[in-house]
Amino acid sequence: KGVAETYALAFHPKFAEKRHVFVMYVLAHKQRNQNLPKGSRISRFSVTKTDPPRLDPDSEQVVVEWLGGGHNGCDLQFGPDGFLYISTGDGAGPSPPDKLRAGQDCSELLSSILRIDIDRADPGLAYAVPRDNPFTGLPGVRPEIWSFGHRNMVGLTVHPDTGEIWESENGPQGGDEINIIKKGANY
């Protein structure tokens, strides 16, 4: 529906019974580098039981959205805890770095790794926030945030046994990073 760039997808950890795939994509704007208030999103789609299986585009349920434009985030992975981990970018272009000052603003979903429960829903949301997320209950802070201070994450891996999270991130002027993510940490 419209023009979009797909960044990542992840199958539900219980795909055999749930038949859901989660897709991270960014809505394309007519003019490049224009911010769209809800231009980055994760959507849930049903997958048919046909051979071959097919994603049903009419089954889309938007799960979560954030500012799209420039650095949008890039990946999503399920952890061994069954929760969905999502990387978001700083929502701006490369120069100047963090133009929107999103890296230290935890009142928005930008510049963060998010952790959500897609098998339950809190009131008004298409997901639930796990009670053990590090910022749950703090006023003015989005409880979905697992870690913050990220710029432009281009890769995210969750170890299937230990749950250890590794991410790769483009830094300014070629200062790329690989980080082991800690709960509640500022990068």
DAJO-V137178 format. One record per run of one state. SS is the DSSP state (a for helix, b for strand, c for the rest). FROM is the first residue (numbers start at 1). LEN is the number of residues. If there is no record, write none. Layout:
ss->SS from->FROM len->LEN
ss->SS from->FROM len->LEN
This chain:
ss->c from->1 len->3
ss->b from->4 len->8
ss->c from->12 len->3
ss->a from->15 len->4
ss->c from->19 len->1
ss->b from->20 len->8
ss->c from->28 len->8
ss->b from->36 len->12
ss->c from->48 len->7
ss->b from->55 len->14
ss->c from->69 len->7
ss->b from->76 len->3
ss->c from->79 len->5
ss->b from->84 len->4
ss->c from->88 len->24
ss->b from->112 len->6
ss->c from->118 len->10
ss->b from->128 len->1
ss->c from->129 len->16
ss->b from->145 len->4
ss->c from->149 len->4
ss->b from->153 len->6
ss->c from->159 len->6
ss->b from->165 len->5
ss->c from->170 len->2
ss->a from->172 len->3
ss->c from->175 len->2
ss->b from->177 len->5
ss->c from->182 len->4
ss->b from->186 len->1
ss->c from->187 len->1
